[in-house]
């Protein structure tokens, strides 16, 4: 976590620098230093004691010269005076006075009274006060720096726990650029993904119920006809068989899509297959079906592409795209299939000559139960391309649609040789 480390380092370093700067400012502003009062008291006591000793030993004149020299060097207001009452020498010395008796005379040595500022009493504590204030500011800054995003994350997680997936906290990071901000953006991505899955689930439930309602309604109609006309039993049984087949096909497609979604995080059961050979097998079957609409299709593709894939998924993905092209291309038209191979990737493009889709539908057609706005219903339930995308993306590839200049629609599948050899890029491929 380099950014967070440097942020903490900067705050702590600035705290120490601010503490030192505060002490320097105090010293210069008030002309004081830590413990200056104690040092000054010791110096005054030293001068008084020295003068008293000189006076007691060498007499008044020597002591007077010492006082004069001392005042010229370090003025302290030191004076020597004779007291009329000789008994005064028996008084106790004070911090600013000394009493000495010599030759029957009592001498008093006194220093000028030092002005007592209120600030002087706090001077010894100023460094500690400065450190306390600076450390308090630094602690508050660190706490604010850490707690605010944590509060946003807590609120966001609480919202997710209550099913509100529209919550976003990345824009509340106030321009931060560190690991906490990255975590907030990861949270937003997670919330967006959960919201997308919830929307997809609700849409799937709605679409499945809608698609199931049609064959069930037709089955109810058949039952009603049979009750009124039992003689039509044979034809109505055929109709019931067709509707049951449609229901079975729909349920099978939904189960396939659900299985792909649920197992998206599980490892694939891969085997070595020639994907181009698999594609040629599908093209052969599709060419036979396309004859009914007088549609020609590329019969086979040259080349070999051995890949580690789950055969059933890749087969379903390729078959859905090819069958969709056969279903929606115009009659008497042609379907073109192209393959491009690299060392690690196979790109399969299937181009039809159908009505195509609008440009804003190029992504929507890969959603379950979605078809292009211009598509003519020809059976199916709009699940094929959704299954194809899930299957290919499980292999680490991608699927996208584009609009060729000649009209129609092109579906491109990119299949990696190994699932881990190719990573899905952020874009969705060409859009024109």
BAPA-654593 format. One line per field, with one value per residue (C-alpha): residue in three letters; x, z, y. Coordinates in nm, 3 decimals. Example, Ala and Ser with C-alpha at 12.3 -4.5 7.8 and 13.67 -1.06 7.14 Angstrom:
! residues 2
rest	(ALA  SER) $
x	(1.230  1.367) $
z	(0.780  0.714) $
y	(-0.450  -0.106) $
This chain:
! residues 432
rest	(UNK  UNK  UNK  UNK  UNK  UNK  UNK  UNK  UNK  UNK  UNK  UNK  UNK  UNK  UNK  UNK  UNK  UNK  UNK  UNK  UNK  UNK  UNK  UNK  UNK  UNK  UNK  UNK  UNK  UNK  UNK  UNK  UNK  UNK  UNK  UNK  UNK  UNK  UNK  UNK  UNK  UNK  UNK  UNK  UNK  UNK  UNK  UNK  UNK  UNK  UNK  UNK  UNK  UNK  UNK  UNK  UNK  UNK  UNK  UNK  UNK  UNK  UNK  UNK  UNK  UNK  UNK  UNK  UNK  UNK  UNK  UNK  UNK  UNK  UNK  UNK  UNK  UNK  UNK  UNK  UNK  UNK  UNK  UNK  UNK  UNK  UNK  UNK  UNK  UNK  UNK  UNK  UNK  UNK  UNK  UNK  UNK  UNK  UNK  UNK  UNK  UNK  UNK  UNK  UNK  UNK  UNK  UNK  UNK  UNK  UNK  UNK  UNK  UNK  UNK  UNK  UNK  UNK  UNK  UNK  UNK  UNK  UNK  UNK  UNK  UNK  UNK  UNK  UNK  UNK  UNK  UNK  UNK  UNK  UNK  UNK  UNK  UNK  UNK  UNK  UNK  UNK  UNK  UNK  UNK  UNK  UNK  UNK  UNK  UNK  UNK  UNK  UNK  UNK  UNK  UNK  UNK  UNK  UNK  UNK  UNK  UNK  UNK  UNK  UNK  UNK  UNK  UNK  UNK  UNK  UNK  UNK  UNK  UNK  UNK  UNK  UNK  UNK  UNK  UNK  UNK  UNK  UNK  UNK  UNK  UNK  UNK  UNK  UNK  UNK  UNK  UNK  UNK  UNK  UNK  UNK  UNK  UNK  UNK  UNK  UNK  UNK  UNK  UNK  UNK  UNK  UNK  UNK  UNK  UNK  UNK  UNK  UNK  UNK  UNK  UNK  UNK  UNK  UNK  UNK  UNK  UNK  UNK  UNK  UNK  UNK  UNK  UNK  UNK  UNK  UNK  UNK  UNK  UNK  UNK  UNK  UNK  UNK  UNK  UNK  UNK  UNK  UNK  UNK  UNK  UNK  UNK  UNK  UNK  UNK  UNK  UNK  UNK  UNK  UNK  UNK  UNK  UNK  UNK  UNK  UNK  UNK  UNK  UNK  UNK  UNK  UNK  UNK  UNK  UNK  UNK  UNK  UNK  UNK  UNK  UNK  UNK  UNK  UNK  UNK  UNK  UNK  UNK  UNK  UNK  UNK  UNK  UNK  UNK  UNK  UNK  UNK  UNK  UNK  UNK  UNK  UNK  UNK  UNK  UNK  UNK  UNK  UNK  UNK  UNK  UNK  UNK  UNK  UNK  UNK  UNK  UNK  UNK  UNK  UNK  UNK  UNK  UNK  UNK  UNK  UNK  UNK  UNK  UNK  UNK  UNK  UNK  UNK  UNK  UNK  UNK  UNK  UNK  UNK  UNK  UNK  UNK  UNK  UNK  UNK  UNK  UNK  UNK  UNK  UNK  UNK  UNK  UNK  UNK  UNK  UNK  UNK  UNK  UNK  UNK  UNK  UNK  UNK  UNK  UNK  UNK  UNK  UNK  UNK  UNK  UNK  UNK  UNK  UNK  UNK  UNK  UNK  UNK  UNK  UNK  UNK  UNK  UNK  UNK  UNK  UNK  UNK  UNK  UNK  UNK  UNK  UNK  UNK  UNK  UNK  UNK  UNK  UNK  UNK  UNK  UNK  UNK  UNK  UNK  UNK  UNK  UNK  UNK  UNK  UNK  UNK  UNK  UNK  UNK  UNK  UNK  UNK  UNK  UNK  UNK  UNK  UNK  UNK  UNK  UNK  UNK  UNK  UNK  UNK  UNK  UNK  UNK  UNK  UNK  UNK  UNK  UNK) $
x	(0.000  0.256  0.020  -0.125  0.225  0.347  0.035  0.097  0.468  0.393  0.148  0.385  0.681  0.482  0.378  0.738  0.839  0.547  0.648  1.005  0.885  0.644  0.922  1.148  0.869  0.800  1.168  1.202  0.868  0.895  1.273  1.278  1.412  1.304  1.405  1.534  1.376  1.557  1.886  1.836  1.756  2.071  2.278  2.136  2.198  2.555  2.623  2.474  2.670  2.994  2.952  2.869  3.177  3.405  3.258  3.304  3.658  3.811  3.598  3.360  3.587  3.668  3.305  3.205  3.451  3.313  2.958  3.061  3.232  2.940  2.685  2.888  2.904  2.560  2.325  2.115  2.051  2.294  2.354  2.541  2.406  2.483  2.200  2.151  2.021  2.305  2.058  1.925  2.210  2.037  1.748  1.727  1.853  1.599  1.623  1.718  1.905  2.205  2.312  2.680  2.828  3.186  3.377  3.059  2.868  2.573  2.576  2.280  2.328  2.014  1.920  1.656  1.322  1.271  0.943  0.717  0.524  0.243  0.405  0.728  0.556  0.451  0.783  0.922  0.612  0.589  0.784  0.558  0.249  0.367  0.428  0.087  -0.094  0.093  0.042  -0.328  -0.368  -0.182  -0.392  -0.711  -0.594  -0.510  -0.836  -1.037  -0.843  -0.919  -1.260  -1.446  -1.397  -1.457  -1.791  -1.881  -1.783  -1.988  -2.292  -2.244  -2.217  -2.521  -2.714  -2.604  -2.712  -3.059  -3.079  -3.002  -2.758  -2.778  -2.548  -2.217  -1.937  -1.651  -1.761  -1.747  -1.371  -1.309  -1.030  -0.829  -0.594  -0.486  -0.570  -0.882  -1.012  -0.933  -1.130  -1.424  -1.419  -1.401  -1.705  -1.886  -1.797  -1.927  -2.248  -2.296  -2.240  -2.488  -2.742  -2.686  -2.735  -3.047  -3.190  -3.099  -3.264  -3.584  -3.583  -3.524  -3.814  -4.037  -3.931  -3.954  -4.304  -4.402  -4.261  -4.420  -4.759  -4.795  -4.765  -4.965  -5.241  -5.241  -5.259  -5.559  -5.721  -5.662  -5.823  -6.120  -6.158  -6.140  -6.412  -6.637  -6.537  -6.399  -6.386  -6.083  -5.873  -5.611  -5.529  -5.540  -5.296  -5.053  -5.094  -5.034  -4.713  -4.585  -4.657  -4.495  -4.187  -4.173  -4.201  -3.933  -3.702  -3.761  -3.698  -3.384  -3.250  -3.327  -3.158  -2.852  -2.824  -2.878  -2.611  -2.362  -2.439  -2.419  -2.097  -1.924  -1.671  -1.603  -1.318  -1.396  -1.387  -1.161  -1.028  -0.809  -1.032  -0.990  -1.235  -1.225  -1.316  -1.606  -1.714  -1.706  -1.934  -2.183  -2.159  -2.237  -2.557  -2.654  -2.601  -2.853  -3.112  -3.046  -3.149  -3.514  -3.479  -3.237  -2.962  -2.600  -2.346  -1.969  -1.940  -1.614  -1.319  -0.959  -0.708  -0.653  -0.688  -0.627  -0.752  -0.820  -1.196  -1.514  -1.649  -2.020  -2.007  -1.804  -2.031  -2.342  -2.182  -2.085  -2.411  -2.628  -2.452  -2.464  -2.829  -2.926  -2.765  -2.958  -3.281  -3.263  -3.078  -3.281  -3.403  -3.182  -2.890  -2.553  -2.396  -2.020  -1.800  -1.439  -1.167  -0.847  -0.593  -0.298  -0.070  -0.319  -0.650  -0.914  -1.147  -1.465  -1.689  -2.036  -2.195  -2.557  -2.766  -3.063  -3.232  -2.959  -3.018  -2.994  -2.656  -2.789  -2.903  -2.560  -2.515  -2.878  -2.915  -2.683  -2.929  -3.174  -3.502  -3.378  -3.403  -3.331  -3.613  -3.614  -3.596  -3.887  -3.995  -3.890  -3.918  -3.676  -3.682  -3.387  -3.159  -2.907  -2.673  -2.694  -2.580  -2.308  -2.166  -2.170  -1.997  -1.724  -1.658  -1.619  -1.324  -1.172  -1.282  -1.541  -1.834  -1.950  -2.172  -2.099  -2.277  -2.101  -2.121  -2.303  -2.587  -2.694  -2.517  -2.179  -2.122  -1.758  -1.634  -1.282  -1.177  -0.840  -0.628  -0.622  -0.873  -0.599  -0.411  -0.649  -0.814  -1.127  -1.054  -1.264  -1.411  -1.680  -1.520  -1.592  -1.929  -1.957) $
z	(0.000  -0.111  -0.141  0.205  0.348  0.195  0.313  0.673  0.641  0.516  0.796  1.068  0.915  0.888  1.251  1.367  1.145  1.276  1.635  1.580  1.396  1.680  1.939  1.729  1.687  2.061  2.141  1.896  1.971  2.349  2.373  2.592  2.587  2.773  3.142  3.099  3.429  3.623  3.458  3.536  3.901  3.933  3.775  4.014  4.312  4.195  4.166  4.509  4.677  4.508  4.613  4.970  4.987  4.851  5.093  5.394  5.297  5.126  5.246  5.110  4.849  4.679  4.682  4.539  4.251  4.185  4.175  3.938  3.704  3.722  3.640  3.339  3.213  3.309  3.460  3.730  3.949  4.217  4.501  4.835  5.126  5.494  5.736  6.042  6.243  6.301  6.407  6.054  5.962  6.165  5.914  5.678  5.324  5.043  4.674  4.591  4.906  5.117  5.458  5.565  5.889  5.878  6.119  6.318  6.013  5.852  5.474  5.254  4.895  4.684  4.324  4.141  4.153  3.832  3.653  3.667  3.340  3.328  3.023  3.214  3.436  3.126  2.941  3.070  2.947  2.603  2.417  2.562  2.488  2.128  2.093  2.244  2.012  1.701  1.781  1.851  1.513  1.340  1.515  1.420  1.057  1.042  1.209  0.973  0.674  0.767  0.932  0.661  0.386  0.638  0.727  0.358  0.312  0.615  0.484  0.143  0.282  0.498  0.187  0.000  0.296  0.267  -0.107  -0.228  -0.511  -0.653  -0.380  -0.498  -0.281  -0.526  -0.585  -0.208  -0.181  -0.234  -0.487  -0.290  -0.484  -0.264  -0.181  0.012  -0.299  -0.508  -0.255  -0.289  -0.668  -0.635  -0.409  -0.677  -0.939  -0.711  -0.642  -1.013  -1.092  -0.822  -0.957  -1.308  -1.191  -0.999  -1.302  -1.524  -1.281  -1.267  -1.644  -1.686  -1.456  -1.647  -1.988  -1.889  -1.749  -2.066  -2.295  -2.093  -2.102  -2.484  -2.515  -2.196  -2.338  -2.656  -2.453  -2.266  -2.600  -2.722  -2.407  -2.462  -2.822  -2.716  -2.461  -2.727  -3.011  -2.893  -3.255  -3.314  -3.067  -3.320  -3.458  -3.112  -2.978  -3.253  -3.149  -2.785  -2.885  -3.065  -2.769  -2.526  -2.750  -2.747  -2.369  -2.339  -2.572  -2.380  -2.043  -2.182  -2.309  -1.979  -1.784  -2.010  -1.959  -1.582  -1.564  -1.747  -1.514  -1.193  -1.290  -1.430  -1.145  -1.165  -1.367  -1.715  -1.801  -2.101  -2.360  -2.667  -2.972  -3.324  -3.311  -3.690  -3.746  -3.502  -3.695  -4.027  -3.880  -3.779  -4.122  -4.290  -4.089  -4.141  -4.519  -4.536  -4.339  -4.544  -4.869  -4.770  -4.802  -5.096  -4.883  -4.954  -4.673  -4.662  -4.663  -4.474  -4.350  -4.403  -4.122  -3.785  -3.442  -3.153  -2.829  -2.467  -2.451  -2.308  -2.626  -2.546  -2.468  -2.777  -2.995  -2.858  -2.905  -3.268  -3.353  -3.210  -3.419  -3.742  -3.694  -3.615  -3.941  -4.134  -3.960  -4.018  -4.347  -4.653  -4.884  -5.185  -5.005  -4.882  -4.539  -4.522  -4.253  -4.209  -3.971  -3.868  -3.649  -3.449  -3.214  -2.927  -3.077  -3.327  -3.463  -3.629  -3.816  -3.940  -4.176  -4.294  -4.537  -4.309  -4.189  -3.932  -3.619  -3.519  -3.399  -3.046  -3.040  -3.104  -2.735  -2.643  -2.874  -2.640  -2.353  -2.284  -2.478  -2.690  -3.065  -3.309  -3.376  -3.746  -3.693  -3.826  -3.566  -3.693  -3.379  -3.090  -2.778  -2.810  -2.583  -2.839  -2.845  -2.467  -2.430  -2.688  -2.501  -2.168  -2.319  -2.497  -2.204  -1.974  -2.195  -2.162  -2.511  -2.627  -2.869  -3.039  -3.326  -3.603  -3.908  -4.239  -4.517  -4.740  -4.490  -4.260  -3.937  -3.849  -3.527  -3.431  -3.179  -3.038  -2.887  -2.709  -2.747  -2.368  -2.132  -1.949  -2.265  -2.358  -2.142  -2.238  -2.331  -2.217  -2.555  -2.723  -3.062  -3.382  -3.401  -3.768) $
y	(0.000  0.260  0.558  0.512  0.468  0.792  0.971  0.862  0.936  1.287  1.364  1.240  1.423  1.744  1.703  1.683  1.975  2.182  2.102  2.217  2.528  2.610  2.588  2.811  3.066  3.069  3.119  3.407  3.567  3.570  3.580  3.276  2.929  2.619  2.634  2.991  3.099  2.829  2.919  3.288  3.213  3.006  3.283  3.550  3.325  3.267  3.642  3.711  3.432  3.534  3.900  3.799  3.577  3.854  4.106  3.877  3.791  4.100  4.386  4.645  4.804  4.475  4.377  4.718  4.676  4.329  4.467  4.745  4.498  4.257  4.529  4.640  4.283  4.150  4.409  4.253  4.563  4.440  4.689  4.691  4.894  4.937  4.877  5.095  4.807  4.566  4.307  4.285  4.051  3.788  3.790  3.495  3.537  3.550  3.468  3.831  3.942  3.840  3.978  3.987  4.125  4.257  4.481  4.540  4.665  4.483  4.488  4.401  4.289  4.298  4.232  4.428  4.253  4.055  4.130  3.830  3.779  3.530  3.371  3.307  3.054  2.859  2.888  2.553  2.377  2.537  2.265  1.998  2.205  2.250  1.876  1.798  2.039  1.922  1.553  1.619  1.790  1.506  1.241  1.427  1.453  1.081  0.984  1.203  1.073  0.712  0.732  0.924  0.661  0.383  0.544  0.563  0.198  0.096  0.284  0.127  -0.225  -0.164  -0.055  -0.370  -0.583  -0.428  -0.496  -0.142  -0.207  0.146  0.285  0.437  0.577  0.640  1.000  1.066  1.021  1.395  1.361  1.105  0.882  0.593  0.234  0.335  0.513  0.204  0.000  0.241  0.207  -0.172  -0.148  0.056  -0.206  -0.481  -0.290  -0.224  -0.591  -0.696  -0.449  -0.581  -0.939  -0.844  -0.665  -0.960  -1.200  -0.997  -0.958  -1.332  -1.417  -1.180  -1.310  -1.675  -1.627  -1.441  -1.709  -1.989  -1.822  -1.854  -2.236  -2.283  -2.065  -2.270  -2.590  -2.452  -2.367  -2.722  -2.863  -2.633  -2.752  -3.116  -3.065  -2.915  -3.150  -3.484  -3.599  -3.376  -3.575  -3.688  -3.341  -3.185  -3.446  -3.346  -2.985  -3.080  -3.264  -2.955  -2.729  -2.972  -2.983  -2.605  -2.601  -2.866  -2.671  -2.348  -2.510  -2.674  -2.341  -2.168  -2.447  -2.426  -2.050  -2.090  -2.361  -2.142  -1.851  -2.055  -2.238  -1.928  -1.937  -2.313  -2.464  -2.596  -2.964  -2.921  -3.160  -3.111  -3.052  -2.919  -2.627  -2.575  -2.942  -2.894  -2.583  -2.774  -3.041  -2.771  -2.607  -2.937  -2.981  -2.616  -2.638  -2.922  -2.719  -2.404  -2.579  -2.540  -2.161  -2.182  -2.030  -2.115  -2.132  -2.174  -2.555  -2.583  -2.384  -2.482  -2.509  -2.669  -2.511  -2.748  -2.594  -2.691  -2.634  -2.782  -2.938  -2.918  -2.545  -2.454  -2.669  -2.493  -2.151  -2.213  -2.391  -2.111  -1.846  -2.049  -2.152  -1.792  -1.684  -1.952  -1.853  -1.477  -1.440  -1.346  -1.622  -1.702  -1.532  -1.648  -1.695  -1.643  -1.795  -1.680  -1.798  -1.623  -1.797  -1.673  -1.862  -1.834  -1.726  -1.837  -1.571  -1.701  -1.455  -1.550  -1.296  -1.323  -1.114  -1.062  -0.741  -0.679  -0.475  -0.111  0.007  0.057  -0.308  -0.461  -0.537  -0.593  -0.894  -1.090  -1.053  -1.336  -1.321  -1.030  -1.005  -0.729  -0.486  -0.575  -0.952  -1.157  -1.417  -1.759  -1.970  -1.974  -1.765  -1.528  -1.733  -1.858  -1.560  -1.522  -1.885  -1.826  -1.527  -1.709  -2.013  -1.818  -1.583  -1.883  -1.981  -1.632  -1.524  -1.277  -1.242  -0.924  -0.814  -0.567  -0.427  -0.498  -0.241  -0.490  -0.523  -0.798  -0.886  -1.031  -1.224  -1.270  -1.526  -1.510  -1.845  -1.877  -2.188  -2.219  -2.056  -1.864  -1.762  -1.481  -1.217  -1.032  -0.672  -0.376  -0.293  -0.495  -0.511  -0.322  -0.154  -0.086) $
